[in-house]
Each structure stands twice: as C-alpha cells, then as structure tokens.
C-alpha cells in the first residue's frame, strides 16, 4: 500500500492519465476499482473495447523507470483484476485489453506521458 505522502502524487498521475485518455477519445468508465487481487487505476472505453489502465508515475527525466516497474507478478495481478471486473459486470464477451500509462515528472518542465496499449504482451 502506498504511504500517505505518496498518495497525492499518485492521484496527480492518475488525473493526468485520465485527461490524456479523454483527449484521445476514450470514455472513463471508472477509477480505483478494487478487488481481491488489487486495484485497477482507470477503466476506460475506446470504441467497443474496454481498457484497463495501470498508471505508473515517477519523479524522473523519462518514463523508463515507470515502465520497468511493471513486473510479471504485476501483469498477472492486472489480468486477474480485469477478469474479476468482467465477471462481476457480466462482460465476459467484451473485447478488452490492459494498457500502461507511464508519467515522468522531470525536475523542470511539463510531465511526460506515454501510453503502451495491450501491455500484457511485452
């Protein structure tokens, strides 16, 4: 669990990620959905596809460390959460994927936001 001083930082990253998705035409369905396997940061819809989004934010000059923080164990948890969401909402036949949005907050300048679609296939 994130410590209290990191929570506002993570929330800022998730807010930027949601805005990024909306600019790209996604509809935000939900945020911070929890299940026994963990949490899905953002659930969005892109056309007929449900997109489960993991947001990783770091104080860094690039998004590299954010992407590197997605371990095989984390990918397995993301898949389990997605499957739980689909089952609980009777959406098992819906197209879906998991994306990762990495956000770097450099010491100066604007945040850097990068999205990898279908991130479970890395």
C-alpha positions in Angstrom: 0.0 0.0 0.0 1.3 3.5 -0.9 2.3 5.6 2.1 0.3 8.7 2.8 2.9 11.1 1.4 2.8 9.3 -2.0 -0.9 9.2 -2.4 -1.4 12.8 -3.7 1.5 12.2 -6.2 -0.2 9.0 -7.5 -3.5 10.8 -7.7 -2.0 13.6 -9.7 -0.6 11.0 -12.1 -3.9 9.2 -12.4 -5.6 12.6 -13.1 -3.1 13.3 -15.9 -3.6 9.8 -17.3 -7.4 10.2 -17.4 -7.1 13.6 -19.1 -4.7 12.0 -21.6 -7.2 9.2 -22.4 -10.1 11.7 -22.7 -8.1 13.8 -25.2 -7.6 10.6 -27.3 -11.3 9.9 -27.4 -11.6 7.4 -24.6 -14.6 7.5 -22.1 -13.7 7.0 -18.5 -15.9 4.3 -17.0 -14.4 4.1 -13.5 -11.3 4.7 -11.4 -9.6 3.0 -8.5 -11.7 -0.2 -8.8 -10.7 -2.7 -6.2 -10.9 -6.5 -6.0 -9.2 -9.3 -4.0 -6.2 -9.2 -6.5 -5.5 -5.5 -6.3 -6.7 -2.3 -8.0 -7.3 -1.1 -11.5 -6.4 2.6 -11.7 -8.6 3.5 -14.6 -11.2 1.7 -16.6 -12.0 3.3 -19.9 -13.7 2.5 -23.1 -12.3 3.0 -26.6 -15.0 2.3 -29.2 -16.1 -1.3 -28.4 -13.1 -2.2 -26.3 -12.9 -2.0 -22.5 -9.4 -0.8 -21.5 -7.9 -1.4 -18.0 -5.2 1.1 -17.3 -2.3 0.9 -14.9 -0.8 4.3 -14.2 2.8 4.5 -13.1 4.2 7.9 -12.0 7.8 8.6 -11.1 9.9 11.7 -10.4 12.3 11.2 -13.3 13.5 12.7 -16.5 12.0 9.9 -18.6 9.2 7.3 -18.4 11.7 4.4 -18.4 11.6 3.6 -14.7 7.8 3.7 -14.7 7.6 1.1 -17.4 10.3 -1.0 -15.8 8.2 -1.2 -12.6 5.6 -3.4 -14.3 6.8 -6.9 -13.2 5.5 -10.2 -14.4 3.7 -10.5 -11.0 2.1 -7.1 -11.6 1.0 -8.1 -15.0 -0.6 -11.3 -13.6 -2.5 -9.2 -11.0 -3.7 -6.8 -13.7 -5.1 -9.7 -15.7 -6.8 -11.2 -12.6 -8.4 -7.8 -11.7 -9.6 -7.4 -15.3 -11.1 -10.8 -15.3 -12.8 -10.1 -12.0 -14.3 -6.9 -13.3 -15.6 -8.5 -16.5 -17.2 -11.4 -14.5 -18.8 -9.1 -11.9 -20.2 -6.9 -14.6 -21.3 -9.7 -16.9 -19.0 -8.5 -19.7 -17.1 -11.7 -20.3 -17.8 -11.5 -24.1 -16.5 -7.9 -24.4 -13.2 -7.0 -26.2 -10.7 -5.8 -23.6 -7.0 -5.1 -23.1 -4.6 -3.7 -20.5 -2.7 -0.5 -21.1 0.0 1.1 -19.1 0.4 4.8 -18.9 3.8 6.0 -17.6 4.2 9.5 -16.3 7.6 11.1 -15.6 7.7 14.3 -13.6 11.1 15.9 -14.5 12.7 18.4 -12.2 11.8 21.2 -14.7 9.3 21.3 -17.5 6.0 19.5 -18.1 5.2 15.9 -17.2 6.0 13.3 -19.9 3.1 10.9 -20.6 3.5 7.8 -22.6 0.9 5.0 -23.2 1.5 1.4 -24.2 -1.5 -0.3 -25.5 -2.0 -4.0 -24.9 0.8 -4.0 -22.4 0.4 -7.6 -21.3 2.2 -8.8 -24.5 5.5 -7.1 -23.7 
